[in-house]
Amino acid sequence: MKIEKVKFDRLKMPLLSSFQTSFGTVTAREFVLVSVFGEGHVGYAECVAMDAPVYNEETIDSALHVAEQFIIPKLLETELDTPEDFSTIFSWIRKNNMAKSGIESAIWDLYAKQNGISLSKALGGNKEEIEVGVSIGIEPTVEGLLKKVEGFLEEGYKKIKIKIKPGVDVERVKAVRERFGYDIPLMADANSAYTLADLETLKQLDQYKLIMIEQPLAHDDIVDHSKLQRELETPICLDESIHSLEDARKAIELGSCKIINIKIGRVGGLTQAKKIHDLCQEKGIPVWCGGMLESGIGRAHNIAVASLSNFTIPGDTSASKKYWAEDIIEPDVVLSKPGIVTVPKEPGIGYKLRQDVVDKYLLSSKVY
């Protein structure tokens, strides 16, 4: 594979409603649409770095800097046999996984299109459809939360994730269980808002039979999570702590978690996501695909990776209409059945880019 040119489109799209986590409140999503060109085809992906370093160390500007200065010059002079080569060639770059992932994932889409196969098939996916859940931010009121949960259950979503933080946690989970019972698949996401000093609060969640509590402790921790998991009946899922295959291996060996959330951007691309998936499958650790408030392009990559066999827990890849008045793909990501998204069979990601919507929200564009 020879990459002939790379294009970055920086966009800012307003969310239909604000989304609050322990990090803060998001009202619009700024991101970079990555396009790579070769042999008459274009591969698309999304760099999911945020505009501030609140989720990880990266920002949009830092990701663009790393890509422009260290990745693209080498990439344009290199012949790739397969997309997996990218990870090897750029393994010397420490972290900066979202900068790597945006380009590497676009190369995977390009590769699949050049070979006339779906991205799912290129990755080794074996599902024709995937179950999906929904992520609900920290609502201002309990009634507001319950109303949203009710609406998403009516749409058939297979997992409900609610965001929590100290002071907005046990009572919220209790309220959902009291209103909707214990049959609904419910989890809580703490986004690293707690410490071991909060053990008694976190232990109170055990009585509500959650599928998991996601990343309760520090964003870079696997040691304290192992201590916490020994104290909890509820499975811990690690998110922010897992940046690499080695992180996953160590977390599993330490007993720091019983579930791992795989986000393509966080781990550096589809190649690394697949390697972590394979390790977890070998070790009996189920995985699921988390979300970063992606546009339809990033969402399409999530659908493809979630078609791998060990993605046994519904991910956060909800329909486009949950977040956007208009998405940058056609067709939109939709539920083909309640709580189900069909995995595209068309070459590449299986969705077409809506250039008119890209132009509407475009902040800047650059071609290399």
Stockholm file with secondary structure:
# STOCKHOLM 1.0

chainA/1-368         MKIEKVKFDRLKMPLLSSFQTSFGTVTAREFVLVSVFGEGHVGYAECVAMDAPVYNEETIDSALHVAEQFIIPKLLETELDTPEDFSTIFSWIRKNNMAKSGIESAIWDLYAKQNGISLSKALGGNKEEIEVGVSIGIEPTVEGLLKKVEGFLEEGYKKIKIKIKPGVDVERVKAVRERFGYDIPLMADANSAYTLADLETLKQLDQYKLIMIEQPLAHDDIVDHSKLQRELETPICLDESIHSLEDARKAIELGSCKIINIKIGRVGGLTQAKKIHDLCQEKGIPVWCGGMLESGIGRAHNIAVASLSNFTIPGDTSASKKYWAEDIIEPDVVLSKPGIVTVPKEPGIGYKLRQDVVDKYLLSSKVY
#=GR chainA/1-368 SS CBCCEEEEEEEEEEEEEEEEETTEEEEEEEEEEEEEEETTEEEEEEECCCSSTTSSSCCHHHHHHHIIIIIHHHHHTCBCSSTHHHHHHTTTSCSCHHHHHHHHHHHHHHHHHHTTCBHHHHHTCCCSEEEBCEEECCCSSHHHHHHHHHHHHHTTCSCEEEECBTTBSHHHHHHHHHHHCSSSCEEEECTTCCCGGGHHHHHHGGGGCCSCEECCSCTTCSHHHHHHHHHCSSCEEESTTCCSHHHHHHHHHHTCCSEEEECHHHHTSHHHHHHHHHHHHHHTCCEEECCCSCCHHHHHHHHHHTTSTTBCSCBSCCCGGGTCSSCSEESCCCCSBTTEEECCCSSBTSCEECHHHHHHHEEEEEEC
#=GC SS_cons         CBCCEEEEEEEEEEEEEEEEETTEEEEEEEEEEEEEEETTEEEEEEECCCSSTTSSSCCHHHHHHHIIIIIHHHHHTCBCSSTHHHHHHTTTSCSCHHHHHHHHHHHHHHHHHHTTCBHHHHHTCCCSEEEBCEEECCCSSHHHHHHHHHHHHHTTCSCEEEECBTTBSHHHHHHHHHHHCSSSCEEEECTTCCCGGGHHHHHHGGGGCCSCEECCSCTTCSHHHHHHHHHCSSCEEESTTCCSHHHHHHHHHHTCCSEEEECHHHHTSHHHHHHHHHHHHHHTCCEEECCCSCCHHHHHHHHHHTTSTTBCSCBSCCCGGGTCSSCSEESCCCCSBTTEEECCCSSBTSCEECHHHHHHHEEEEEEC
//
